[in-house]
């Protein structure tokens, strides 16, 4: 897996585990046995995770990386021919343009 694929997997995992991550941070905030600084960090992380800008960017980058992931994987194959590669680039551009136009 390439670095790009690894980043996509991380973003995708966070999207799918978002609720569990926020629940964990909430639990850390009320856990009396944790140091105050750890509880404070958990509160700050939870606030950042729930911010509209973060959630919007997370979902947008997940969508974009999902669209471009197939192209990225295909272009890394040793046996890729140029005609197929150009078709993949063209179809990826079309999908991204549709995302841009339609929201």
matplotlib code that plots the C-alpha trace (Angstrom):
import matplotlib.pyplot as plt

x = [0.0, 1.3, 1.4, -1.6, -3.5, -2.5, -3.8, -7.0, -7.4, -6.8, -9.3, -11.8, -11.3, -11.9, -15.1, -16.4, -15.3, -16.2, -19.0, -16.8, -13.9, -16.1, -17.6, -14.2, -13.2, -16.4, -15.6, -12.1, -13.4, -15.5, -13.0, -11.9, -8.7, -7.1, -4.9, -6.6, -4.4, -5.4, -9.1, -8.5, -6.8, -9.7, -12.1, -10.0, -9.8, -13.6, -14.3, -12.0, -13.5, -17.1, -16.3, -18.2, -15.0, -13.3, -16.3, -16.9, -13.2, -13.1, -16.1, -15.0, -11.4, -12.8, -15.1, -12.3, -9.8, -12.3, -12.8, -9.1, -8.1, -9.0, -7.0, -4.0, -4.0, -4.3, -1.5, 0.9, 0.4, 3.3, 1.1, -0.9, -1.1, -1.3, -4.7, -6.3, -4.5, -5.8, -9.4, -9.0, -7.8, -10.6, -13.3, -11.9, -11.9, -15.5, -16.5, -14.6, -16.2, -19.7, -18.9, -17.8, -20.9, -23.5, -22.3]
y = [0.0, 3.4, 6.4, 7.8, 4.5, 4.5, 8.1, 7.2, 4.2, 6.4, 9.0, 6.3, 4.6, 7.8, 8.4, 4.9, 5.1, 8.7, 7.9, 5.5, 8.0, 10.7, 8.3, 7.4, 11.0, 11.7, 8.8, 10.1, 13.5, 12.1, 9.4, 10.5, 8.4, 10.2, 13.2, 16.5, 17.4, 14.2, 15.0, 18.5, 17.2, 14.8, 17.8, 19.8, 16.9, 16.3, 20.0, 20.0, 16.8, 18.1, 21.4, 21.9, 22.8, 19.5, 17.3, 19.0, 18.6, 15.0, 14.0, 15.9, 14.5, 11.0, 11.4, 12.8, 10.2, 7.5, 8.7, 9.0, 5.9, 3.6, 5.7, 5.8, 2.0, 1.5, 3.8, 2.0, -1.4, -2.5, -3.8, -0.6, 0.4, 4.1, 3.9, 2.4, 4.9, 7.8, 6.4, 6.2, 9.8, 11.0, 9.1, 10.3, 13.9, 13.5, 12.2, 15.0, 17.6, 16.2, 16.3, 19.9, 20.9, 19.0, 19.5]
z = [0.0, -0.9, 1.4, -0.4, 0.2, 3.8, 4.3, 2.6, 4.9, 8.0, 6.9, 6.0, 9.4, 11.3, 9.4, 10.2, 13.8, 14.5, 17.0, 18.9, 19.1, 20.4, 22.9, 24.1, 24.5, 26.4, 28.7, 29.3, 30.3, 33.2, 34.3, 37.7, 37.9, 34.9, 35.4, 34.9, 32.0, 30.2, 30.8, 29.5, 26.4, 25.8, 26.1, 23.6, 21.1, 21.4, 20.7, 17.7, 16.3, 16.6, 14.9, 11.7, 9.7, 10.8, 10.1, 6.7, 5.7, 6.9, 4.9, 1.8, 1.8, 2.4, -0.7, -2.9, -1.8, -2.4, -5.9, -6.7, -4.9, -7.8, -10.2, -7.8, -7.4, -11.1, -12.0, -9.7, -11.4, -13.5, -16.3, -16.8, -20.5, -21.5, -23.1, -20.0, -17.8, -19.9, -19.7, -15.9, -15.7, -17.8, -15.9, -12.6, -13.8, -14.9, -11.5, -9.6, -11.9, -11.2, -7.4, -7.8, -9.9, -7.9, -4.5]

ax = plt.figure().add_subplot(projection="3d")
ax.plot(x, y, z, "-o")
ax.set_aspect("equal")
plt.show()
